[in-house]
Amino acid sequence: MLTHRYPPGGPRIGILILCTVFAIAGLGLIRLRRWGWALALGAVVCCVCFGCYSLFRFHQAQWGVMIVINLVFFLYLVRSEVIGRLR
């Protein structure tokens, strides 16, 4: 994703921050921690928002697939069975 298509600074840093949040959230989810669930939920919502922005503003159709995948993750994370297993 960082293939010199974005200007230096803000967008690259934003992408790296989002990737870091996803990695930390994944670690928290593997350990069944509530903070990992909250971070994953927040990261998925941010990714859906950015995908919708890219889809409608720049007409990048590949974001449609990512939006659907992230919505599936969101719907999985808000299930009562998943929330019940967290400490």
ZIWOZI-V227807 format. One record per residue. N is the residue number from 1. RES is the residue in one small letter. OMEGA is omega in degrees with one decimal (999 if undefined). Layout:
# ZIWOZI-V227807
n: {N/N}
res: {RES/RES}
omega: {OMEGA/OMEGA}
This chain:
# ZIWOZI-V227807
n: {1/2/3/4/5/6/7/8/9/10/11/12/13/14/15/16/17/18/19/20/21/22/23/24/25/26/27/28/29/30/31/32/33/34/35/36/37/38/39/40/41/42/43/44/45/46/47/48/49/50/51/52/53/54/55/56/57/58/59/60/61/62/63/64/65/66/67/68/69/70/71/72/73/74/75/76/77/78/79/80/81/82/83/84/85/86/87}
res: {m/l/t/h/r/y/p/p/g/g/p/r/i/g/i/l/i/l/c/t/v/f/a/i/a/g/l/g/l/i/r/l/r/r/w/g/w/a/l/a/l/g/a/v/v/c/c/v/c/f/g/c/y/s/l/f/r/f/h/q/a/q/w/g/v/m/i/v/i/n/l/v/f/f/l/y/l/v/r/s/e/v/i/g/r/l/r}
omega: {-179.7/-175.7/176.8/174.9/179.8/176.9/-179.5/176.7/-170.8/-177.1/179.8/179.2/178.2/179.1/179.0/177.6/179.2/177.7/177.8/177.9/177.5/-179.6/178.7/178.2/177.3/176.7/177.9/178.2/177.7/179.4/179.8/178.4/-179.5/178.9/175.9/176.4/-179.0/178.0/179.2/178.9/178.2/179.4/178.5/178.6/177.4/179.8/176.9/179.2/178.6/178.2/177.4/177.6/-179.7/-179.0/-175.3/-177.7/-174.6/178.3/177.1/-172.1/-179.2/177.6/176.5/178.1/-179.9/177.2/179.8/179.6/179.5/175.2/175.4/176.3/179.6/-179.7/175.6/-176.6/-177.9/176.0/-177.7/178.6/179.9/-179.6/179.9/-178.8/-177.5/177.9/999}
